[in-house]
Amino acid sequence: MLDTLTKLEQRALSDPEFSVEDIRIVHEMISAYRGWQSMGRAFKFIVWALASVAGIVAASGIIAGGVRSWFNS
């Protein structure tokens, strides 16, 4: 199934009103947009991974403190 951007690019290719330069610009804009989408997904994953590591570190500190207090009492 084709996404909207691919359909737009195909319309630009088949429309005689678009010059070669117009088609190139449409293609570059679509490529740039997809690049920003990919970078956004990558940063979202990086933030998720760092938050997970921070959660694990915090949880392990709390658990270790609880185990120490249990052994000391």
C-alpha positions as CSV (number, residue, x, y, z in Angstrom):
1,M,0.0,0.0,0.0
2,L,1.4,3.4,-1.0
3,D,1.6,6.2,1.5
4,T,0.5,9.7,0.8
5,L,3.9,11.0,0.1
6,T,4.6,8.3,-2.5
7,K,1.3,9.1,-4.1
8,L,2.2,12.8,-4.2
9,E,5.5,12.1,-5.8
10,Q,3.8,9.8,-8.4
11,R,1.3,12.6,-9.2
12,A,4.1,15.1,-9.7
13,L,5.9,12.7,-12.0
14,S,2.8,12.1,-14.2
15,D,1.6,15.7,-14.2
16,P,2.8,17.6,-17.3
17,E,2.6,20.9,-15.3
18,F,5.6,19.9,-13.2
19,S,9.0,20.6,-14.7
20,V,12.0,18.4,-14.0
21,E,13.1,21.0,-11.4
22,D,9.7,20.9,-9.7
23,I,9.8,17.1,-9.5
24,R,13.4,17.2,-8.1
25,I,12.3,19.7,-5.4
26,V,9.2,17.6,-4.5
27,H,11.5,14.5,-4.2
28,E,14.0,16.4,-2.0
29,M,11.3,17.7,0.2
30,I,9.8,14.2,0.7
31,S,13.3,12.8,1.4
32,A,14.0,15.5,3.9
33,Y,10.6,14.9,5.6
34,R,11.3,11.1,5.8
35,G,14.7,11.8,7.2
36,W,13.3,14.0,10.0
37,Q,10.8,11.2,10.7
38,S,13.5,8.6,11.0
39,M,15.6,10.9,13.2
40,G,12.6,11.5,15.4
41,R,12.1,7.8,15.8
42,A,15.8,7.3,16.6
43,F,15.7,10.0,19.3
44,K,12.5,8.6,20.8
45,F,14.2,5.2,21.1
46,I,17.3,6.8,22.7
47,V,15.2,8.6,25.2
48,W,13.3,5.5,26.0
49,A,16.5,3.5,26.4
50,L,18.1,6.1,28.7
51,A,14.9,6.3,30.8
52,S,14.9,2.5,31.1
53,V,18.5,2.5,32.3
54,A,17.8,5.3,34.8
55,G,14.8,3.3,36.1
56,I,16.8,0.1,36.5
57,V,19.6,2.0,38.3
58,A,17.1,3.7,40.6
59,A,15.3,0.4,41.3
60,S,18.4,-1.5,41.9
61,G,19.6,1.1,44.5
62,I,16.3,1.0,46.3
63,I,16.3,-2.8,46.3
64,A,19.9,-3.0,47.5
65,G,19.2,-0.5,50.3
66,G,16.2,-2.6,51.3
67,V,18.2,-5.9,51.3
68,R,21.0,-4.2,53.4
69,S,18.5,-2.9,56.0
70,W,16.9,-6.3,56.1
71,F,20.3,-8.0,56.8
72,N,21.3,-5.4,59.4
73,S,18.2,-5.7,61.5
